[in-house]
Amino acid sequence: GGKAGWNNLQSSKNTKIRNGKFGYGALGLISSPAKISETTDMYLSFDFPEPVEETGSYTLVSYATVRSSAKAAKFGEGAALYSTQSKEDGVRLKPNKNSFFAGESIVHSFTIEFWLKPQVIESGSIILKWWSSLSNKKTTMFQNIIAAVAGGKLEWSFLNIWQTGDNKELDVKLSGMSNLIPEIWSHHLITYNENTGLLEYRMNGKVEAVTYLTDTRTESPQVLYAMLGAESDVVIGTRYSGL
């Protein structure tokens, strides 16, 4: 481009003018398009000045994150910088009707995944949190879905999401075997298969922990009933420091 700039281009696609050498505009690639399909429930992007949930299934209630540059991001135009100095929740989202965390629905197969780059590894740092309650004619049970740091590893907790035959409290926990490493990006994914009852946690594509939500807690055709209760906000990042 140089002094002439880029006005003589007849067409361009997936590009963006950036600051180049000697103060002239340089042509660079924009972030890849969001991988959203009709089955995507939530896609939280930090490419913009404030967090954006791109499916429209959730409304941004509040945020206390700072947008980092594209250089610091794993992908795209930015990442969310969290600080333990903030006493507020990092990002709070209100579920809209028919979204997963709107609750009041049977739990079908699902996958939750995200990238992390912690500055410090501190137990009690919460990455994802959903608190709710499930009521029936006889009792009310608290529910939660939480991904948090414990002992240098990521631990998933699902309280009373699945129901036993005798309605006893069921707290399902899956803890990774691999340690989180400061200033290193890592990918985390948990997936549930409603047909087999398999709940599986992976870190960087490697299987870290598995369990079966069945009557025997092993492979069995009898999968436990699962139900989400009342609608509740989703919180991404509390007492966490990093990207």
N, C-alpha and C positions, 0 to 999 in steps of 0.2 A: 504493500500500500504506500508507505512512505508519505511524502508531501501530498501526493495525489489522492490519498485515501482509497476508499473502496467503492466510490460512486459509479465507476464504470462496469462493475459486475452486472451481468444481465440477470443472473439468478443465484441464489444461495439457499442452502437448507441446513438446519441443525448447526448454525454458526452464530457467533456473537462477537461484537467488537469489544476488545479488551485494551488495556493500557499496554502499549508496546515501547520499543526503544526510541529514545530521543523525543518522547512525548507524542509520537504518532500512534494512531490506532492500529492494533494488530488483530487479525482474524483468528478466532479460536473456536473450538468445538463447545457446544452447550452440553449440558448433562443429558444422559440418555432418557428417553421418555419413560414415564412411570409405567411399571408392569402391572397395569390394572385390568382385570377382567370382570365379567358379570358376577363372579363368585367372590371377588375381593370385598372384604368387609371394611377394612381400614387400611389406608396408605398414608402414613405420616411423613411429610417431607419437610426438610429444613433448608431448602434451597432459596427460601424467600425471607424477607425481613422478619416475619413472624412465622411460627409453625403453621403449616397448612395440612389439613386432612383432605386428601384429594378425591375421595369417593363421594363426599357429601353425606356420609352416614353418621358423622359426628360433628358437633359444634365446639369450637375452641372456647373454653370458659376463661382460662387464664394461662399465663406462662411467665416463668422467671428465668428462662434461658437466654443466652446471648448467642447470636448467630456468628459462627466462625467463618473464615474464608474458604474458598474452594480448595486452596492449597492444603488446608488442614483436614479437609473432608475425605472420607473414604471414597465416596462417589459424588457426582453432581457439583452443585454450586456452593454448598455449605454444609455445616453440621451444627448440632445444638451443643453449646458448651454449658455444662452444669457445674454448679459450685456448691460445696457444703456450707458456704457462708450465707447462702440464701435460706431463710426459714420457711419460704413458700414452696409448694409443690412445683416441680419443674414444668410440666405441661399437664393441664387438666382438661379433659374432653367429656362433653355430655353426649350420650348416645341418643341418636334419633330413632324414630319408630322402625322396628324390624331389623335393627342392627344387632350384632351378636351380644354386646353388653347391655342392650336394652332389657335383657332378661325375659322372664315369663315365657320361656320356651324350652323345649327338649334340646339337649346337647347332641348335635350331629358331629361328624368328622370336622376337625379344624386344625389349623396350623398357625403358630405365632412365631415370628422371627424378627431379629434386629441385629445391628452391629454396635459394638461397644469399644471404646478406647479409654479406660479409666486412667486418671492421673495418680490416684492412690487406691489401694485395695483395702477397703474398710468394711468389716462386718456390720450388717445393719443397713447398708446402702440398698435402697429399693429401686429396682429398674421399672417394674410394672406392678400396679396394685389395683385391684377391683374388690371392694367390700360390698356385701349385700346380705339379704336374709331370704329364706324360703319358708313360707308358712303353709301348713295344711290344716285340716280340721282340728287336729289334736295339739300340735306343737309348732314352734317357730325355731328354725335353726339358722345360725349365722353361716355365711358363705364367704369365701374369698378365693381369688386367683392372684398369686404373688410370685414374682421372680425377684430374688434378692441375693446379695452377697453374704456368704456364710463360710468362715474358715478359708478365705481366699478363693473360693469357688462359687459358681452360680447355683442356687438352689430354687427349685420350683415347688410351690405349695398349692394344693387344691383342696380346700376345706369344704366338705359336704356338697361337692358338686355331684358326685356319684352317691347313690343310695344303696345301703345294704338291705337285705330282706327284713331285718328286725329294726330298721330305722335308727341304728346306732350311729354316732358321730364317726365320720370317715375322713381322716386327714391324709391325703396322698402327697408324699414328698419324693422328689427326684433330685438328687444332688450330683453334680458333675465330678469326674475324677481328675480333670485337668485344672490346674491353677490359672486364674486370670493373671496377666502380666501387665504392669503399668506401662503406659505409652505404646501399647501394641493393640492393633485392631483385632477383634475376634468376632466371629459370627455365631449366633445362638438361635437354635430352632427347636421348638417342641411341637409334636404332632400327635393327634389322636385319631384312631380308626374306629368308627362306631360299629363296624361289622365284626371286628376281632377283639375289640376292647384294648388294643395295644396303645399305650402311651409311651412315647419315645423322645428322649432329649439328646440333641446332637450339638457339638461345639466344633466349629470349623469342619463340618461334614462328618466328624467322627462320632460314633455312638458312645454317649457318656453314661446313660442310664435308661432302663426300660422297666415297665411293669404292665401287668394285665389287669384291667378293671372288669374282672369276671367273678363268678361265684367261688372259684378256687384260687384266684389271683395268679393263675397260670393259663396257658392256652385252653380255652373252653368255649363251647358254643353259647353258653349262658352269660351274656354281657350284662353288667350292672346298669340299672336305669339311671339316667343322668338328667338333671333339670336345673336351669338357672332361675333364681328368684326375682326379686324386685329390681327395677331399673336403678342403676347407680353409676356415678361418674368413673371414668378411667383415669388413673394418674400415671404418668410416665416420668419417673425419676424423682426420688425424694432422698435427701441426705446422700446424694451421689456427687462425686467430683470427677469430671471427665467429659468426653464427647460421646 
